[in-house]
Amino acid sequence: MNFEIFYCLLNNQYFLKIVSIKKKRNMPKLNRGNFLIKPFLKRNNIRASYQIISTIFPIISIWLIVHQIIIQPFPLLIKGFLLVPFIVLLTLFSSRTFSLMHDCGHNSLFTKRKLNRFFGFLLGLVNGIPQKSWSIDHAFHHRNNGNWEIYKGPIDVLSLEDYESLTKREQIFYKVSRNWMMLFPGGFFYLVLKPRLGLVIIIFNFIKDILEETFIKIKKREISQLLAINSRVKPPFSDYGDNFSELCELVINNIVVIIGWIFMCKWLGLVFFLSFYSIVLTLSAAILICVFFVQHNYENAYAKNTKNWDLIDGAILGSSNLDIPNWLNWFLADISFHSIHHLSERIPNYNLRACHKANIHLLQQSKFLKLSDFSNCFKYIIWDNKNEKLIPIS
């Protein structure tokens, strides 16, 4: 006690830090029942509709302004200068659109599942993402967060053993491909290319499997069973689609997105639209991937194997909360209150902040990050499976 008083007199902040650490170590094991969750699960269609309107209308308005700028007889340099703030705004609203789509995927934005599915699909079109397939993949993340033996994170983190088994060249490639600068080409691939390539690969493999099955039946002279092939051959889905309904959504999403792109190209010009929109989607995806990454890859993040993993600990200790400006929180639909979100993904984003505040006394063990901490997180791209922790790469 004298030791603590002495340091309190010398440096009150240091004393508080010591006491805080002791409290964290002595905190009992938490379970879902310790948290005040139920009052915040209530969804509100009016608030949800307002969020949709306050996102989509500004996006439409910005595109109309962009059109007015490019048709003016200004020098190219002046046009470029005038367009910069609208690139920033569209990037932020694109991020918000994705965040609201994310809520629809959890069925937390509207009261009815059908409303979440409908608006989730429409919001996915803005960024070219097939919402249903993305949401199913995201749900897997929620079910296994903190279990690094099963879920490897957004960048497919290797275990220390697997990393050390790589050749020097492979290790260099691993480091480079997971550098923070890869957020930009990775973002472009994630939003622009992946859903389109996914559809091409799925259809190609589907047709190939049907032809192979048909050839086998003909060879075996089982002609009568040819009509039953489509009931036995299932589409070989990759990241997009585990059943026929997901394939249908992927097809519809791509058709509508491509038609929309063709319309925008005719309206704004092919080169301008593809260049401008690619920049917006690249920046938006980079922001979203960055936020997702730092909320799960950081120093002392919960990183267990299947045997020692716990769902609640994964939510509280394996998800960081972001101390970021309120305006940025708005564009991210308050996803910065991430521990509570992982504790109960059915809490709508417009209740997350209040729920976080109501349970802040139970989140002492959770990680809180500032914007200045983000760069440090990108070092933690190796899972030490023996010691069950994320470690920085050397």
N, C-alpha and C positions, 0 to 999 in steps of 0.2 A: 504493500500500500504506500509506503514511504517513497518507493521507487516511482510510482505513478504520480504522486503529488509533486515530486521533484521535477519530473518532466512536464507536468501540467504548468508549473511556474515558469519553466524555461520556454516551453512551446506548447501552447494549448492544443493546436491542431494535431501535433504528434500524439499527444495524450488521447485525444478523441479517436484517432486512428487505431491506437492500441486497444482501447475499450471496444471499438467497433469490431475488430478482429476477434476478440474474445467472445463477444456476443454471437458472432457468426458460428464460431466453433461449438458453442454451447446450445445452439438452437436445436430443438427436437425435430425429428423427421416429420415433414409436412405431408398431409394428404389433401385430396380435393375438398373434403368436408371442412377444412380449416378456413377456406376462402369464402368470401361473400360473393357469390356468382349469380344466383337466381334472379335478383331484381334487375340485373343488367342484360338478361337474355331476351327481354321483350323487344320485338321488332316493330318498326313503325313505317308503314307504306308511304305516308306523307313525307317523312324525313328522307326515306330512300329515294322517292321520286324527285325531291328537291336536289339531292346529290347528283342524280342522273342529269337533270336539267341544267344545273349549275356547272356541269362538266361538258356536256355535248354542245350546248348553245355557244359557249365561248370558243370552242373548237371550230364550229361553223363560221362564227364571226371572224375569227383570225384568218381562215382560208379566204374569206371574201375580201378582207383587207389586203392579203398577200396578192390576190388577183388584181386589185386596183393598183398596187405598187408596180407590178410587172408590166402593166399595159400603159403606164405613163412614159412619156418620152424623156425619161431621165437617163443620164450617163450610167453605164453598167456599174461603175464604182459606187455611185450614189444609191442605186437600187440595192446593191449588196449591203451597204451600210444600213439602209432602212429595214432590210429583212432580218438582220441579226436579232433584234429583240423578239421578233415573232418566231424565230427558230427556238429561242429559249422558252417562250411561252408554250408553243406547241409541244416541246419536249416535256415540260412539266405537266401539261394537261394529258399528254399521252401516258405519263407515269400514273396519273390519277385514274385514268380510264382503266389501266391494267389493275390497279389496286381495287377498284370497285368490282371489276370482273372477278378478282380473287375472292371478294366477299360473297359474290353470287355463287361461286363454286362451293363455298361452305354453307350455302343456303342461309346466310345470316343477314343479308341486306333487306330483303322483303319477307313478308309473313308467309307467303305461299311458295312452295317448291317450283311450280310452273312459272311464276313471275321471275324467280331467280334464274331459271333456265333460259327464259326468253331474253331477259335483259343481259344476262351473262353472255349469251350468243351474240347479241348486238354489240356489246362492249368489246368482245373479242375481235369483231370485224375491224374496229378502228386500228388495232395493232396487228391484224392479220393472224391472230391466234385462235385455234379451235378450242373453245373454252372447256367443253366437256372432258376431252382427253387430258388437257392440261390439269384440270381440277382433280381427276382421278390420280394422276401422277403426284400431284401436290399432297393429296390425302395420304399417300404412302409415306411422304416425308413427315407428316404430323404423327402418324402411327408409330414411327421409328426414330424420331428425333433424339439424338444423343447416343443411339446404338450404332456406332461407327463400323460395327462388323456387318451390318445389313445395309444401312444407308450411308453412302459415302459423300453426301453433300452435293452442292451444285457443280463442283469442279472435279468430282470423282477422285477424292483424296486416296492416296495409297497408304498402306500400312508401312511401318519402318522396315519390316522384313522384305516386303515386296519392292520397296524403293531401293534397298541395298542389293537386291538381286539383279537390278538393271545394269546395263553397261554404262560407261561414262557418257557416251553419246545420248543414250536414252534418258539418263538423269538430267542432262542439260536440256533436252527437249521437254522433260517434265517441268523443270523450273520455268523455262521460258513460256510454255503454254499456260502456266498458271500465274504469270506475272500480272500485276494490276493493269498494265497497258493492254492486255489481251481482252479487257472488258469491251473495248470498242469493236474489233473485228468479231469477237464472240457475240456481242449484242446484235450486230447486223445479221450474223448467221442465225441466231436464236429467233428473231422476229420475222426476218424477210425470207431467208432461204429454207430453214428447217421444215416448216409446215408444207412448203411446196415440194421439196425433195422427198419428204415423208410420203406424200400422196403418190408420187411417181413410183417410188420403191415398192409401196404396198400394192399398187395396181399391177406392177410388173410381176411381182412374186405371186400374186393371186392368180393371174392368168397362167403363169408358168406351172403352178401347182395343178390347176384344172387340166391343162394340156397333158401333163405327166400322168395324172389320174386317168384321163381319157385314153391315152396310149396304152396304159396297163390293162384297162378293161377290154379294149379292142384286141390286144394281144392274147388275152385270156378268153376271148370270145364271150365276154359277159356283156353283150350289147344291151340287154334288157335293164341293166343297172346304170346305164349312162345318165339317165335322167335324174338319178339320185346323187350324182356327184356333187352338185352344189350344196347338198345338205350335209355332206361329210367333209368337204374341203373348206376350211375356215381361213379367212384372210390372215396372212402371216404378219400381224401388226408389229411395229417396232415401238417407239415411244408414243405413237399416236394410234390408239385404238386397241381394245381387247375384245370388242364385239362388233356386230354389224351396225348398231346404232352409232357407234363412235366413227366408223368408216363413213357412214352417211353424213354425219356432221362435218367431218373433215372434207368431204367432197363439196358439200354446200358452202362451207366456209371459203374454200379455195375459189369456187365459181364466183361467189359474190365479191370477194376481195379483188380478184382479177378484173371483173367487170368494173368495179369501182376505180381501180387503177387506170383502166383504159379510158373511162370517163374523165378522170382528173388529167390524164395526159392530153386529151383533146382540148380540155378547158384551159389548162395552164401551159401546155407545151410538153412534149415528151422528155426532152433533156432536162428542162427546169424541174418538172415534177419529180422525176426519178432521183435527181440529185438532191433536191430540197427534202423530199420525204425520207430518203435514205439517211440523210444526216439526222433528221428528227428521230427516226426509229433507232438508229445506232446509239444516239445519246440517251434516249429514254431507256433502252434495254440495258445500257451500261450502268445507269443509275439504279435500276431495279436489281440487277445482278449483284452490284456492289452492296446494296442494302441487305439483300438476302444473305450474302456471304458473311458480312461482318456481324450479322445477328446470330451466326452459328459457329464461325471460325474465329476464335480469339484466345488469348492467354487464359489458361485454367478453365476452358470450356468443358462441360460435362461430356466425356468421351468414353463410354463403357463398351464392353462386349455384351453379347446377348445374355450370358449367364448373370451378370451383375447389373444389368440395365433396369431402370425403373421409369415408367412413363411420366410420373409427376416430377421426378428429379430432372428428367429430360426437358420438361417444360420450364421449370424454374431455374435450373442451373445450366441448361444447354441452349438458352435463348437470351440474347442480350437486349437491353432496352436502350433506346437511343435518345440522348439529350441533344435535340436539334431544334432549330428555330420553329416557332409555331406555323409560319407560312409554309415551310417545307413539310411539316407534319400534315398540313391540310392536303397538299398534293399527294402525299403518300397514304392518305386516309387513316392516319393515326396508327399505322402498322408499327411505329416505333415502340409502342407499348406491347412488346412482343411476348414477354413471359405470360401475361394474362391471356393473350391471344392463343398461345399454345396450350394453356391450361383448359381453355374452352373456346374452340374456334367458332362456336355458334353465337358468341357475343358480337353484335353488329359493330362496325367501326365507330359509329356515332356514340356508342356507350363504352368504348374501350378506355378512354381517358378517365372517366368517372370510376370505372371498375378498378383501374390501376391505382387511383388515389385511395379508394376505399380499402385496398389490400396492401398498401405500400409497406405497412409494418411487417408483413410476411415476406417481403421481397428483399430483405437485407442480404440474402446470399446471392441474389441475382446480379448479373453484370450490367453496369451502366456505362455506356460509351459516349464520348463527345466526337464531333467531326474530326478533331485533331487526333483521335485514337484510331481512325479508320485505316490509315496506311500501315500501322503496326500489325493489324489483323492479317494482312496478306502474307505474312511470314509463316503462318500456321497452316501448312499444307501437307503435313505428315502426321499420321496417326500412330503413336507408339502403343501398339496393341498389348505389350507386356505390362507397361505402367499405366495404361488406360488414360492417355492424355494426348492432346495435340501439341506438337513440338515445332519450333521454327526450323526451317530448312537451312542447312549450312552452305 
